[in-house]
Amino acid sequence: MKIIHFIIGSFGGAELFLLKLAPALVKRGVEQHIVHNDHARLRNGVEATGIPSTEIRYPKRLRVLTKYWRDPRSQAALARVIAAQKPDAILCWMKRAAHRVIEGDHVCVGRLGNYMAPKYFRRCDHLIANTPDIGIYLERNGWPRERLSIISNFDEADPAPPVDRASIGVRDDQFMILSLGRLVERKGYQDVVKALAILPKNVVYCIAGDGRYEDELRRLARELGVVDRVRFLGWREDAGALLRACDVCATPSHHEPLGNVILEAWSHAVPVVSAAAEGASWLIEDGETGFLTPIGDSNAIASRLRRLYEDRGLARALGDGGARRRRDSFSEDAICRQYIELFERLIAQNRERAA
């Protein structure tokens, strides 16, 4: 089979997972081509995979006009790629690509990692949701169950050694909490900063990511008197090395359809304390594979973090539990097998209809 990945994005969870899934499918013999927009981080990531690709420049108006607007030049460029590549299927990553995909002899599949109205995916023959709750949302909004599959993400352990703690301002004797992701309010990092104020002074909080909410987090840390215990690491490309260096991963998001960071932490057997957002509530069995807290409850977060600080045996047990959960249900082999089997079935059905 030959698959085109079509993505119009920036550099968040969908883009990161594409850059994991496509090389994993290459290892399993799947021929692929990636069509992407001109975002610099995305371009560099695609180039690093070594998979053949085509960059299409989408005008900035795409971001400010109606979601239904389609640029004739970029549509023509996409048509040329499809004609040259002759794919069996096109996998559209999220709604911008799904709305602009060009139908033809191939199968069109939309992949969702968030709650998006089915109207954006009218050109798709089938949808993949990465959590059951997103699937339920799609069905409730009119998408047929027989044209829907639930396939989650995977994450494999980065073999890189732990980052040198001294390089990020953390001593070896300190208890290191780590969060990774964009600095926006809904990620809930402010709740961990508040929790830090009632935790032992030997506890430090490292936040790896960038975004417009950093100034507010710094202001809050100063107000609470913990600014010397918060480390803003900026955007990092070494998430695995950071996870290997930390004692616990905090994922306090108020809204998170899946939670790739949880899978990343589990791949390193790192214990997770998470707010009970949509994805985390599905992934984590409270007290077995991590801790769940009410959304926005800094006192509850502090309580769970204190337990792990005081009981390192419990921390290891939760980390090991998460690692088993990832291995059994979210490994590269398991997820790639589901993608390949789905595409084989959809392509076979499409060929039967055309015969």
N, C-alpha and C positions, 0 to 999 in steps of 0.2 A: 504494500500500500504506500501511497505518497500523500503526505499531509502538509498543508500550508497553515502555519500559525499566523493569525492576523491580529495585530494589537495596535491600538492608538492610546498610548498611556504616558505616564511619567516614570516614577520608580517607587512603587509601593508593593503591597503583597502579591498582586496578580503578576506584576513584572518579575518579581523575584522567583515566584514559583514557575513561571514559564522558563526561566533560565536554569531551573533544576530539572523540569520535566523533559524538555526537548533533548538535552544530552543523555538523559536516562533512556529515552526511547531510541536514540541512536545506538546505544549499547545493545539494544534488543532488535536491531535490524530494521528500524522504521526510517524510511527516507523522508526528509522534511525540508521545508523552506520557510523562513521567517520573514514576514512583511511587517514593518514597523514604522512609526513616525520618527521625527528627527530629534527626540529628546536625547541629550548627550549621554546621560548615565545608561539609558536603555540601549543606545547604539553601542557603547563600549561593552556592555554586558553581552549583547548578541554577538558581537565580533569575537569575544573571548570564547564562545562556545565552539567556534569553527564551523557552524552550520551555515550553509548558503543562505543569503538574506538579500532583501531589497528594502531600501529606505524610501519612503514616500513623504514628501514635505507637505504637511497639512497646514493651511493658513491659520493664523491666530484667531480669526473670526469664528473658527469652529468652537472655541471655548466660550464665546460670549453670545452667540446667536442661538436660536432654538436647537434643541438636540436633533431635530429632524432635518436640518439643513445639510446638504451634501455638495461639496465642491466639485465642479465638473472636471477640473484638471487632475485632482487626486483620484477621482473615480476612474478616469481614463487610464491613469498609471496602474491602478489596481487591475483593471481589465487586461492590460498588456501582460502583467505578471501571471495572471491566471491562464491566459492563452498560451504562454510560453511553458509554464510548469505542468499544466494538465493534471491537477491534483485529483485524487479520489475523494478527498474531504478537505474542508477548510474549518479550522477550529478558531472561532471568534472569541477573543478574550474581552469580556465585558461589553457594555451596551454600545459604546461608540463604534467599535468594530462591527458588532452584530448589525447595527442599523445600516452600515455602509457596505456590507458584504454584497458581492454580486453573485446571483444565482446562476446555475448552469447544470452541466451533467454531473457535477460533484455533489456530495452531501455537505450541508452547512450545519455546523454544530456550535451552539453558544455555550460558553463557560462562565458561570457566575460565582463570585465570591462574596456577594452582598445582596441585599434585598432590592431588586430592580424589577420594574413593571414589565410584564410580558410583551407589551406593545413595542418595546425596543427590539424584540427578537422575532418579529413576524417573518423575517426572511430565513429563519433557522428551521431545519427539519427536526432537530432534537436539542435538548438542553441538558447541561451537566451542572448541578448545584453541588457545592463542596460541603454542605451540611444538610441534614434532614430538615431543619427548620426553614431554610431557604426553599427547599422543595415544597414544603407545606404552604409557604407563602405563595409560590408560583401557582400551585393547584387552586388555592382559594381565589386567586385572581384570574382563573380561567384557563391556565395551561393544562393540556391533557396529560394525565398520569402516564399513559403509554409512550409518550414522547419525552420522558424525563428520567434521568439517572442521577443517583447520588454517588459521587466519587470525591473523596476528600483529598487533602494534600499529603505529602510525605516530607520528611526531613531526615537526612543522614548526617551522622557525626562528622564534623570537620576534624581531620587528624592533626591540625596545627596544635602546637604546645600552648599552654596557658599564657596569656599576656603577662608580662612583668608588672606586677602590681605597682611597683614604685613608679613606673612610667605613667600611671594614671592617678598618682597621688594617694595610693592606698597602702597602708602597712600590712605586713603579713599577719600581725596579731589582731587586726580589725575584722569585724564581721561585715562582709560586703554584699549589699543588695544591688541587683542589676535590673534595669529596664531597658528595652530596646524598641525604638520606633519613632515615628514623627511626633514632634512636640506640638500637639494640638490639645485643646481642653478635654475632648471626649476620651483621650487616652488615660486620663485619671491620675497622672503623675503627681498632681497636687495632693492627692489623698495619701500617697506614700510620704511626701514631704511633711505633711501634718503628723503622720504616724511617727516619723523620725523624732519629733519633738518630745515624745513620751517613751522613747526607747533608750536603752543604755548608751552612753556617750561613745562607746566603742563601736557603735554601728554606723556605717557610712552608706550613702546612697549614690550610685553611679547611673547616669542617664545617658545612653548612647543614641543620638539622633539630633536632628535639627528641625527648626520650625519657628513660626511666629509666636508661640506660647512661651518661649524660653525666658523672655523678660519678665513675664508674670510669675513664673516659677522662681526666678531669682529673687524677685521682690518678696514673695511669700517666705522663702527660706530666710531672708534677712529679718522679716517681721517676727518669725518664730525662733530666731536665734540659732539656726542650724546651718547657716550658709557655709560654715567651715567643714560641714559633714556631707555636703552635696557636691558631686563632681559632674560637671557638664562636659561630656566627652566629644560632643559634636557628631557628625555623620561618620560612621565607621564601616569598614569593609571586613572586619575581623570578628564577626559576631561569635563564631565558635571559640576563638581564643579568649574572648571576654567571658563567655559562659563557663569555660573551664577554670577561670580564675575566681569566679564569684562563689558565694555560699548559698544564695537563694535568688531565684528570678521572680520579680514581681510583675504581674500583668494586670494592672488595675483598671482596664478600659471600662467605660460606662456602656459602650456599645461595640461589639466585636463579633461579626458573624462566625468566624472560625477561631483564629488565634494561632497564627503560624509560629509565634515566639514560644508558645507552650510546646509545640512539637520540637522546635530547636532545642529548648532546654532539656526535654526528655531524651533527645539523642545524646546528650552528655550526662544523663542521670542526675540532673540538677533539680532540686525540689522547687516547686512552683507555688506561690501564693497569688491567687487571682480573684478579681471581682467576678461575681456570678453573672457575667454577660452571656449572650446567647451561645456563642461557640464554646466558651470555657465550661459552661454548665453541661454541655454535651460531652466534652472531652474528659473532664476531670471527675473522678469519683472522690468526693470529699473525704479526707482522712486516709485514703488509700493511694491515690496517684497525685495528690496535691491538696491544697486547702482552698476552699471557696469562701468568700466573704460577701456580705450584702454590698451592692453597688454604692460607691461613695462613702462607705463607712470606714473612716480612718482609724477609729478605735478598734474595730474588728481586725483590720489589717495589722495594726500594732500588736494585738493579742496573738495572732498567728505567727507573726515574725518573731515575737519574743519567745514563743514555744520552741521554734527552730533554733534560735540563738542559745537557749538554755539546754536543749536536748539534741545534740548532734547525731545521736543514734536515730532519732525520729526523722531528722532531715535526710539521712542516708536511706532510710526505709521508704520515704516518700519519693525520693529520686529514683530508687530502684523500681518502685511501683510504676512510675511514669515511663521508665525505660522499657519495661515489659509491655505496657499498653501500646507504646509506639511500635515496638517490634512486632506485636501480634496483629495490629490493625492499620498502622500507618507507615509501614516500611516502603522503601522504593520498589521492591519486588511486588508487593501486594497492590500498590496503587497503579503501577505501570501495567500490570496484568489486567486490571479492570479497564484501563483506557484502551489497550490493544484489543481486548475482547469486544468492547463496545464498538470500536471503529470497524472491526472485522464484520460484525453483525450488520451495522448500518450500511456499509459499503456493499455487502452481499445483497441486502434487501433492495438497495438502489439499482444494482445491476439486474436483478430479477425484474424490477418494474420496467427497466429500459429494454429488456429482451423482447 
